[in-house]
Amino acid sequence: MCAHHLLNFYLNHHSSKLHIMTTQISALISLICIFINAFNPSIPATIEMENSNDKIEIVIESNDQMRFNLSEINVEQGQTVALTLKHMGKLPKAAMGHNWVLLRPNTDLASFAMSAMKAKDNEYVPVDAPEVIVNTILLGGGEKTTIEFEAPAPGTYSFICSFPGHYALMQGTFTVE
């Protein structure tokens, strides 16, 4: 709650430097959350997956402690994947936005995250980035969204939250068999 008040105070008193400072504040909030996580275990995972031969439904949750409740997702090639991202937190999108981005194999996560930081106008997903297979929109606390896509070729893929500073804690493996 403290970080939220700091953000609102800052935004109300320094609107001319909003873009630069929002990124800096987001990084500060990320560091605070990392510190909090060292003393507060993440929420228990509640995995919801419904699977049929043709379609799999996956629900992945994110929170204000910069965590996904799933770090591994397994699907079959060609399956239709219906992935729902739920932001279980309370902080607004500007302070603690979360998305889900599926990246091609062997993507350098740190390099991608650096380029994503510069893509604020596209919700921190670089436009036409060849690394991105599919992504959700950016969510604030209490929001959810669903995307559908066809599972790609067999292999091991990475997924992350591309909001500035989040990928280090919010990442996982998407395996296609």
Beta strands, then each sheet from edge to edge (+ up, - down):
strand 1: 48-51
strand 2: 55-62
strand 3: 72-75
strand 4: 80-87
strand 5: 101-103
strand 6: 132-135
strand 7: 144-150
strand 8: 155-160
strand 9: 171-176
sheet 1: 1+ 2- 4- 7+
sheet 2: 3+ 9+ 8- 5+ 6-
end
